[in-house]
Amino acid sequence: MKSWLLHILVNAVAIFLVSVLFTAVTIDGFGWALVAAFILSILNAIVRPILVVLTLPITIISLGLFLFVINAITLLLTDGFLGSAFEIDGFGMAILAAIIISLLNLILNSLFKDAKR
């Protein structure tokens, strides 16, 4: 449970940083970034596995790069659930945001894992 909450916090920081870096991604504050991270974690637990199984052939052909498209779809679904509090302008920006969020999650998670040791 503790690691799940930490993961949501790390996702919220990554989403907020992406909104600071790009004007095409807007969020109304860090509180909404926490809500977006929570919704994104639920979508990643429920919708993402279904999408991965359905798109397995194209994911294999693209050597896993299609997973960024799946991440972009879950980000756009999160955008749809939050309405005007979280906005992503277009699918291309969603793919770029998914890549940046993945990289930021990798960096932030490694920092927290090093701090635990």
DSSP file (Angstrom, degrees, kcal/mol; ACC not computed):
  #  RESIDUE AA STRUCTURE BP1 BP2  ACC     N-H-->O    O-->H-N    N-H-->O    O-->H-N    TCO  KAPPA ALPHA  PHI   PSI    X-CA   Y-CA   Z-CA
    1    1 A M     >        0   0    0      0, 0.0     4,-2.0     0, 0.0     5,-0.2   0.000 360.0 360.0 360.0 -41.8    0.0    0.0    0.0
    2    2 A K  H  >  +     0   0    0      1,-0.2     4,-2.0     2,-0.2     5,-0.1   0.894 360.0  48.6 -63.8 -40.8    2.8    2.4    0.9
    3    3 A S  H  > S+     0   0    0      2,-0.2     4,-2.3     1,-0.2    -1,-0.2   0.831 107.9  55.8 -70.1 -30.7    4.6    1.8   -2.4
    4    4 A W  H  > S+     0   0    0      2,-0.2     4,-2.1     1,-0.2    -2,-0.2   0.916 109.1  46.2 -66.2 -42.5    1.3    2.4   -4.3
    5    5 A L  H  X S+     0   0    0     -4,-2.0     4,-2.3     2,-0.2    -2,-0.2   0.883 112.5  50.6 -66.2 -38.2    0.9    5.8   -2.6
    6    6 A L  H  X S+     0   0    0     -4,-2.0     4,-2.6     2,-0.2    -2,-0.2   0.893 108.9  52.1 -64.8 -39.4    4.5    6.6   -3.4
    7    7 A H  H  X S+     0   0    0     -4,-2.3     4,-2.5     2,-0.2    -2,-0.2   0.891 109.2  49.4 -64.1 -39.6    4.0    5.6   -7.0
    8    8 A I  H  X S+     0   0    0     -4,-2.1     4,-2.5     2,-0.2    -2,-0.2   0.910 111.5  49.5 -64.9 -41.7    1.0    8.0   -7.2
    9    9 A L  H  X S+     0   0    0     -4,-2.3     4,-2.2     2,-0.2    -2,-0.2   0.912 111.7  48.0 -63.3 -42.5    3.0   10.8   -5.7
   10   10 A V  H  X S+     0   0    0     -4,-2.6     4,-2.3     2,-0.2    -2,-0.2   0.904 112.2  49.8 -64.9 -41.5    5.9   10.2   -8.2
   11   11 A N  H  X S+     0   0    0     -4,-2.5     4,-2.8     2,-0.2    -2,-0.2   0.901 109.3  52.2 -62.7 -40.5    3.4   10.1  -11.1
   12   12 A A  H  X S+     0   0    0     -4,-2.5     4,-2.6     2,-0.2    -2,-0.2   0.909 109.6  48.5 -63.2 -42.1    1.8   13.3   -9.8
   13   13 A V  H  X S+     0   0    0     -4,-2.2     4,-2.5     2,-0.2    -1,-0.2   0.915 112.7  49.0 -63.0 -42.0    5.2   15.0   -9.8
   14   14 A A  H  X S+     0   0    0     -4,-2.3     4,-2.2     2,-0.2    -2,-0.2   0.916 112.2  47.5 -65.0 -42.9    5.9   13.7  -13.3
   15   15 A I  H  X S+     0   0    0     -4,-2.8     4,-1.9     2,-0.2    -2,-0.2   0.916 113.0  49.0 -63.9 -42.6    2.6   15.0  -14.6
   16   16 A F  H  X S+     0   0    0     -4,-2.6     4,-1.5    -5,-0.2    -2,-0.2   0.905 110.6  50.4 -64.8 -41.1    3.1   18.3  -13.0
   17   17 A L  H  X S+     0   0    0     -4,-2.5     4,-2.4     1,-0.2    -1,-0.2   0.884 108.7  52.1 -64.4 -38.2    6.6   18.7  -14.4
   18   18 A V  H  X S+     0   0    0     -4,-2.2     4,-2.3     1,-0.2     7,-0.2   0.891 108.1  51.6 -64.3 -38.0    5.3   17.8  -17.9
   19   19 A S  H  < S+     0   0    0     -4,-1.9    -1,-0.2     1,-0.2    -2,-0.2   0.807 111.4  48.0 -69.2 -27.2    2.7   20.5  -17.6
   20   20 A V  H  < S+     0   0    0     -4,-1.5    -2,-0.2    -5,-0.1    -1,-0.2   0.879 114.1  46.4 -75.6 -38.9    5.4   23.0  -16.6
   21   21 A L  H  < S+     0   0    0     -4,-2.4     2,-0.4    -5,-0.1    -2,-0.2   0.853 116.2  41.9 -72.8 -35.7    7.7   22.0  -19.5
   22   22 A F    ><  -     0   0    0     -4,-2.3     3,-0.9     3,-0.2    -1,-0.1  -0.940  59.7-155.6-121.6 133.0    5.0   22.0  -22.2
   23   23 A T  T 3  S+     0   0    0     -2,-0.4    -1,-0.1     1,-0.2    -4,-0.1   0.671  93.9  68.8 -76.5 -16.0    2.3   24.6  -22.8
   24   24 A A  T 3  S+     0   0    0      1,-0.1    65,-2.0    64,-0.1     2,-0.5   0.581  95.0  62.1 -79.1  -8.8    0.2   22.0  -24.7
   25   25 A V  E <  S+A   88   0A   0     -3,-0.9     2,-0.4    -7,-0.2    63,-0.2  -0.973  71.9 179.4-117.1 117.8   -0.3   20.1  -21.4
   26   26 A T  E     +A   87   0A   0     61,-2.5    61,-2.8    -2,-0.5     2,-0.3  -0.944  10.4 175.5-122.9 141.7   -2.1   22.1  -18.7
   27   27 A I  E     -A   86   0A   0     -2,-0.4    59,-0.2    59,-0.2    58,-0.1  -0.992  33.1-129.3-141.3 144.6   -3.2   21.1  -15.2
   28   28 A D  S    S-     0   0    0     57,-1.8     2,-0.3    -2,-0.3     3,-0.1   0.409  75.0 -46.6 -79.8   3.3   -4.8   23.4  -12.7
   29   29 A G     >  -     0   0    0     56,-0.2     4,-1.4     1,-0.1    -1,-0.2  -0.852  67.1 -71.2 151.8 174.9   -2.4   22.7   -9.8
   30   30 A F  H  > S+     0   0    0     -2,-0.3     4,-2.0     1,-0.2     5,-0.1   0.817 123.7  60.5 -69.1 -29.8   -0.6   19.9   -8.0
   31   31 A G  H  > S+     0   0    0      1,-0.2     4,-1.9     2,-0.2    -1,-0.2   0.912 106.6  46.2 -61.4 -42.4   -3.8   18.7   -6.3
   32   32 A W  H  > S+     0   0    0      2,-0.2     4,-2.8     1,-0.2    -1,-0.2   0.808 107.5  58.1 -70.0 -28.6   -5.2   18.0   -9.7
   33   33 A A  H  X S+     0   0    0     -4,-1.4     4,-2.4     2,-0.2    -2,-0.2   0.885 105.9  49.8 -66.2 -37.2   -2.0   16.3  -10.6
   34   34 A L  H  X S+     0   0    0     -4,-2.0     4,-2.1     2,-0.2    -2,-0.2   0.910 112.0  47.5 -64.5 -42.2   -2.5   14.0   -7.7
   35   35 A V  H  X S+     0   0    0     -4,-1.9     4,-2.6     2,-0.2     5,-0.2   0.921 112.4  49.6 -63.8 -43.4   -6.1   13.3   -8.9
   36   36 A A  H  X S+     0   0    0     -4,-2.8     4,-2.7     1,-0.2    -2,-0.2   0.894 110.5  50.2 -62.6 -40.2   -4.8   12.7  -12.4
   37   37 A A  H  X S+     0   0    0     -4,-2.4     4,-2.1     2,-0.2    -1,-0.2   0.880 110.5  50.1 -65.8 -37.6   -2.1   10.3  -11.1
   38   38 A F  H  X S+     0   0    0     -4,-2.1     4,-1.8     2,-0.2    -2,-0.2   0.939 113.7  44.0 -65.2 -47.2   -4.7    8.4   -9.1
   39   39 A I  H  X S+     0   0    0     -4,-2.6     4,-2.6     1,-0.2    -2,-0.2   0.899 112.8  53.1 -64.4 -40.4   -7.0    8.0  -12.1
   40   40 A L  H  X S+     0   0    0     -4,-2.7     4,-2.5    -5,-0.2    -1,-0.2   0.879 107.3  51.5 -63.0 -37.6   -4.1    7.1  -14.3
   41   41 A S  H  X S+     0   0    0     -4,-2.1     4,-1.3     2,-0.2    -1,-0.2   0.883 110.4  48.5 -67.9 -36.4   -3.0    4.4  -11.9
   42   42 A I  H  X S+     0   0    0     -4,-1.8     4,-1.8     2,-0.2     5,-0.3   0.926 113.1  47.2 -66.7 -44.0   -6.6    2.9  -11.9
   43   43 A L  H  X>S+     0   0    0     -4,-2.6     5,-2.2     1,-0.2     4,-1.4   0.878 110.1  53.3 -64.2 -37.1   -6.6    3.0  -15.8
   44   44 A N  H  <5S+     0   0    0     -4,-2.5    -1,-0.2     1,-0.2    -2,-0.2   0.804 111.9  46.2 -67.3 -27.6   -3.2    1.4  -15.8
   45   45 A A  H  <5S+     0   0    0     -4,-1.3    -2,-0.2    -3,-0.2    -1,-0.2   0.800 129.1  20.4 -82.9 -29.4   -4.5   -1.4  -13.6
   46   46 A I  H  X5S+     0   0    0     -4,-1.8     4,-0.7    -5,-0.1    -3,-0.2   0.865 131.3  29.1-106.4 -53.9   -7.7   -2.0  -15.5
   47   47 A V  H  X5S+     0   0    0     -4,-1.4     4,-2.3    -5,-0.3     3,-0.3   0.891 109.9  62.5 -83.0 -41.5   -7.6   -0.7  -19.1
   48   48 A R  H  ><S+     0   0    0     -5,-2.2     4,-2.6     1,-0.2     5,-0.2   0.883 101.0  51.3 -58.2 -44.2   -3.9   -0.9  -20.0
   49   49 A P  H  > S+     0   0    0      0, 0.0     4,-2.1     0, 0.0    -1,-0.2   0.891 110.7  50.2 -61.6 -35.7   -3.6   -4.8  -19.6
   50   50 A I  H  X S+     0   0    0     -4,-0.7     4,-2.4    -3,-0.3    -2,-0.2   0.930 112.3  46.7 -65.0 -44.9   -6.6   -5.2  -22.0
   51   51 A L  H  X S+     0   0    0     -4,-2.3     4,-1.9     1,-0.2    -1,-0.2   0.878 110.5  53.2 -64.5 -37.8   -5.0   -2.8  -24.5
   52   52 A V  H  < S+     0   0    0     -4,-2.6    -1,-0.2    -5,-0.2    -2,-0.2   0.921 111.4  45.3 -64.1 -43.3   -1.7   -4.6  -24.3
   53   53 A V  H >< S+     0   0    0     -4,-2.1     3,-1.1     1,-0.2    -2,-0.2   0.916 113.6  49.5 -67.1 -42.2   -3.2   -8.0  -24.9
   54   54 A L  H 3< S+     0   0    0     -4,-2.4    -1,-0.2     1,-0.2    -2,-0.2   0.817 118.6  38.7 -67.0 -29.7   -5.3   -6.6  -27.8
   55   55 A T  T 3X S+     0   0    0     -4,-1.9     4,-2.2    -5,-0.2    -1,-0.2   0.118  78.6 119.5-107.6  20.9   -2.3   -5.0  -29.5
   56   56 A L  H <> S+     0   0    0     -3,-1.1     4,-2.4     1,-0.2     5,-0.2   0.886  71.9  52.9 -56.9 -44.2    0.2   -7.6  -28.8
   57   57 A P  H  > S+     0   0    0      0, 0.0     4,-2.3     0, 0.0    -1,-0.2   0.934 113.1  42.8 -60.0 -44.5    1.1   -8.4  -32.4
   58   58 A I  H  > S+     0   0    0      1,-0.2     4,-2.1     2,-0.2     8,-0.2   0.827 112.4  54.9 -71.2 -29.3    1.8   -4.7  -33.3
   59   59 A T  H  <>S+     0   0    0     -4,-2.2     5,-3.2     2,-0.2     7,-0.3   0.899 110.2  45.9 -67.6 -40.1    3.7   -4.3  -30.0
   60   60 A I  H ><5S+     0   0    0     -4,-2.4     3,-1.3     3,-0.2    -2,-0.2   0.921 112.8  49.7 -67.1 -43.6    5.9   -7.3  -30.9
   61   61 A I  H 3<5S+     0   0    0     -4,-2.3    -2,-0.2     1,-0.3    -1,-0.2   0.884 113.0  46.5 -63.0 -38.4    6.5   -6.0  -34.5
   62   62 A S  T ><5S-     0   0    0     -4,-2.1     3,-1.4    -5,-0.2    -1,-0.3   0.357 114.2-118.2 -86.3   7.4    7.4   -2.5  -33.2
   63   63 A L  T < 5S-     0   0    0     -3,-1.3    -3,-0.2     1,-0.3    -2,-0.1   0.836  73.8 -50.1  58.8  35.6    9.7   -4.0  -30.6
   64   64 A G  T > <S+     0   0    0     -5,-3.2     3,-1.4    -6,-0.2     4,-0.3   0.338 110.9 115.3  90.8  -6.4    7.7   -2.6  -27.7
   65   65 A L  T X>  +     0   0    0     -3,-1.4     3,-1.5    -6,-0.3     4,-0.5   0.758  65.0  70.7 -69.0 -22.1    7.5    1.0  -29.0
   66   66 A F  H >> S+     0   0    0     -7,-0.3     4,-1.7     1,-0.3     3,-0.5   0.700  80.2  76.8 -66.9 -16.6    3.7    0.7  -29.4
   67   67 A L  H <> S+     0   0    0     -3,-1.4     4,-2.4     1,-0.2    -1,-0.3   0.805  86.9  59.8 -63.1 -27.8    3.5    0.7  -25.6
   68   68 A F  H <> S+     0   0    0     -3,-1.5     4,-2.1    -4,-0.3    -1,-0.2   0.862 102.8  51.8 -66.6 -33.7    4.1    4.5  -25.7
   69   69 A V  H <X S+     0   0    0     -4,-0.5     4,-2.2    -3,-0.5    -2,-0.2   0.906 109.3  49.5 -66.3 -41.4    0.9    4.7  -27.8
   70   70 A I  H  X S+     0   0    0     -4,-1.7     4,-2.1     2,-0.2    -2,-0.2   0.904 110.6  50.1 -63.9 -41.0   -1.0    2.7  -25.2
   71   71 A N  H  X S+     0   0    0     -4,-2.4     4,-2.0     1,-0.2    -1,-0.2   0.887 109.7  51.5 -62.7 -38.4    0.4    5.0  -22.5
   72   72 A A  H  X S+     0   0    0     -4,-2.1     4,-2.4     2,-0.2    -2,-0.2   0.885 107.6  52.7 -65.4 -38.3   -0.8    8.0  -24.6
   73   73 A I  H  X S+     0   0    0     -4,-2.2     4,-2.2     2,-0.2    -2,-0.2   0.918 109.2  48.3 -63.9 -42.7   -4.2    6.5  -24.8
   74   74 A T  H  X S+     0   0    0     -4,-2.1     4,-2.1     2,-0.2    -1,-0.2   0.865 110.8  52.0 -67.2 -33.7   -4.4    6.1  -21.0
   75   75 A L  H  X S+     0   0    0     -4,-2.0     4,-2.3     2,-0.2    -2,-0.2   0.910 110.0  48.5 -65.4 -41.1   -3.3    9.7  -20.6
   76   76 A L  H  X S+     0   0    0     -4,-2.4     4,-2.2     2,-0.2    -2,-0.2   0.858 109.5  52.5 -68.1 -34.0   -6.0   10.9  -23.0
   77   77 A L  H  X S+     0   0    0     -4,-2.2     4,-2.0     2,-0.2    -1,-0.2   0.904 109.3  49.5 -64.9 -40.2   -8.5    8.8  -21.1
   78   78 A T  H  X S+     0   0    0     -4,-2.1     4,-2.1     2,-0.2    -2,-0.2   0.905 109.1  52.8 -62.4 -41.4   -7.4   10.6  -17.9
   79   79 A D  H  X S+     0   0    0     -4,-2.3     4,-1.1     1,-0.2     7,-0.3   0.902 108.8  50.4 -58.4 -42.6   -7.7   13.9  -19.7
   80   80 A G  H  < S+     0   0    0     -4,-2.2    -2,-0.2     1,-0.2    -1,-0.2   0.871 110.3  48.7 -65.7 -37.5  -11.3   12.9  -20.6
   81   81 A F  H  < S+     0   0    0     -4,-2.0    -1,-0.2     1,-0.2    -2,-0.2   0.861 113.9  45.2 -70.9 -35.2  -12.2   12.0  -17.0
   82   82 A L  H >< S-     0   0    0     -4,-2.1     3,-1.5     1,-0.2    -1,-0.2   0.606  88.8-165.6 -88.4 -11.0  -10.8   15.2  -15.5
   83   83 A G  G ><  -     0   0    0     -4,-1.1     3,-0.8     1,-0.2    -1,-0.2  -0.412  66.5  -5.7  66.8-130.6  -12.3   17.6  -18.1
   84   84 A S  G 3  S+     0   0    0      1,-0.2    -1,-0.2    -2,-0.2     3,-0.2   0.558 122.1  74.5 -80.8  -6.8  -10.9   21.1  -18.1
   85   85 A A  G <  S+     0   0    0     -3,-1.5   -57,-1.8     1,-0.3     2,-0.4   0.773 108.6  28.4 -74.6 -24.6   -8.7   20.5  -15.0
   86   86 A F  E <  S+A   27   0A   0     -3,-0.8     2,-0.4    -7,-0.3    -1,-0.3  -0.957  77.1 177.5-139.6 115.9   -6.2   18.4  -17.1
   87   87 A E  E     -A   26   0A   0    -61,-2.8   -61,-2.5    -2,-0.4     2,-0.4  -0.970  14.1-173.5-127.3 134.4   -5.8   19.1  -20.8
   88   88 A I  E     -A   25   0A   0     -2,-0.4     2,-1.3   -63,-0.2   -63,-0.2  -0.997  23.2-137.9-123.1 125.6   -3.6   17.6  -23.4
   89   89 A D        -     0   0    0    -65,-2.0     4,-0.4    -2,-0.4     3,-0.1  -0.660  65.0 -28.4 -88.5  88.9   -3.6   19.2  -26.9
   90   90 A G  S  > S-     0   0    0     -2,-1.3     4,-1.4     3,-0.1     5,-0.1   0.031  71.5 -82.4  96.5 161.4   -3.6   16.3  -29.4
   91   91 A F  H  > S+     0   0    0      2,-0.2     4,-2.2     1,-0.2     5,-0.2   0.854 122.2  56.0 -72.5 -37.0   -2.5   12.7  -29.7
   92   92 A G  H  > S+     0   0    0      1,-0.2     4,-2.3     2,-0.2    -1,-0.2   0.904 108.5  47.9 -62.4 -41.2    1.1   13.6  -30.7
   93   93 A M  H  > S+     0   0    0     -4,-0.4     4,-2.8     1,-0.2    -1,-0.2   0.852 108.6  55.4 -67.5 -33.3    1.5   15.7  -27.5
   94   94 A A  H  X S+     0   0    0     -4,-1.4     4,-2.3     2,-0.2    -2,-0.2   0.889 108.1  48.4 -65.8 -38.5    0.0   12.8  -25.5
   95   95 A I  H  X S+     0   0    0     -4,-2.2     4,-2.2     2,-0.2    -2,-0.2   0.933 113.5  46.7 -65.7 -44.9    2.7   10.5  -26.9
   96   96 A L  H  X S+     0   0    0     -4,-2.3     4,-2.5     1,-0.2    -2,-0.2   0.911 113.2  49.1 -62.5 -42.3    5.4   13.0  -26.1
   97   97 A A  H  X S+     0   0    0     -4,-2.8     4,-2.9     1,-0.2     5,-0.2   0.885 109.3  52.7 -64.2 -38.4    4.0   13.5  -22.6
   98   98 A A  H  X S+     0   0    0     -4,-2.3     4,-2.2     2,-0.2    -1,-0.2   0.896 110.6  47.5 -64.1 -39.9    3.8    9.7  -22.1
   99   99 A I  H  X S+     0   0    0     -4,-2.2     4,-2.3     2,-0.2    -2,-0.2   0.937 114.8  45.1 -65.5 -46.4    7.5    9.4  -23.1
  100  100 A I  H  X S+     0   0    0     -4,-2.5     4,-2.9     1,-0.2     5,-0.2   0.910 113.3  50.0 -65.3 -42.4    8.5   12.2  -20.7
  101  101 A I  H  X S+     0   0    0     -4,-2.9     4,-2.7     1,-0.2    -1,-0.2   0.899 110.4  51.1 -63.6 -39.7    6.4   10.9  -17.9
  102  102 A S  H  X S+     0   0    0     -4,-2.2     4,-2.1    -5,-0.2    -2,-0.2   0.923 112.5  45.8 -62.3 -44.3    7.9    7.4  -18.3
  103  103 A L  H  X S+     0   0    0     -4,-2.3     4,-2.3     2,-0.2    -2,-0.2   0.918 113.7  48.4 -65.4 -43.4   11.4    8.9  -18.2
  104  104 A L  H  X S+     0   0    0     -4,-2.9     4,-3.1     1,-0.2     5,-0.3   0.894 110.7  51.7 -64.5 -39.2   10.7   11.1  -15.2
  105  105 A N  H  X S+     0   0    0     -4,-2.7     4,-2.7    -5,-0.2     5,-0.3   0.907 109.2  50.9 -61.5 -41.4    9.1    8.1  -13.4
  106  106 A L  H  X S+     0   0    0     -4,-2.1     4,-1.7     2,-0.2    -2,-0.2   0.929 114.8  42.5 -60.9 -46.3   12.2    6.0  -14.1
  107  107 A I  H  X S+     0   0    0     -4,-2.3     4,-1.9     2,-0.2    -2,-0.2   0.941 117.5  44.9 -67.0 -48.6   14.5    8.8  -12.7
  108  108 A L  H  X S+     0   0    0     -4,-3.1     4,-2.2     1,-0.2    -2,-0.2   0.894 112.8  50.9 -66.5 -39.9   12.3    9.6   -9.7
  109  109 A N  H  X S+     0   0    0     -4,-2.7     4,-2.2    -5,-0.3    -1,-0.2   0.883 109.5  50.9 -64.9 -36.8   11.7    5.9   -8.8
  110  110 A S  H  X S+     0   0    0     -4,-1.7     4,-2.0    -5,-0.3    -1,-0.2   0.873 109.0  51.9 -68.5 -34.5   15.4    5.2   -8.9
  111  111 A L  H  X S+     0   0    0     -4,-1.9     4,-1.7     2,-0.2    -2,-0.2   0.914 112.0  45.7 -65.3 -42.1   16.0    8.2   -6.6
  112  112 A F  H  X S+     0   0    0     -4,-2.2     4,-1.4     2,-0.2    -2,-0.2   0.856 111.3  51.9 -70.5 -34.2   13.5    6.9   -4.1
  113  113 A K  H  X S+     0   0    0     -4,-2.2     4,-1.1     1,-0.2    -1,-0.2   0.883 110.0  49.4 -68.6 -37.0   14.8    3.3   -4.3
  114  114 A D  H  < S+     0   0    0     -4,-2.0    -2,-0.2     1,-0.2    -1,-0.2   0.859 108.7  53.4 -67.1 -34.1   18.4    4.6   -3.6
  115  115 A A  H  < S+     0   0    0     -4,-1.7    -1,-0.2     1,-0.2    -2,-0.2   0.809 103.9  56.7 -71.2 -28.7   17.0    6.6   -0.6
  116  116 A K  H  <        0   0    0     -4,-1.4    -1,-0.2     1,-0.2    -2,-0.2   0.839 360.0 360.0 -69.0 -33.2   15.4    3.4    0.9
  117  117 A R     <        0   0    0     -4,-1.1    -1,-0.2    -3,-0.1    -2,-0.2   0.482 360.0 360.0 -73.5 360.0   18.8    1.6    0.9
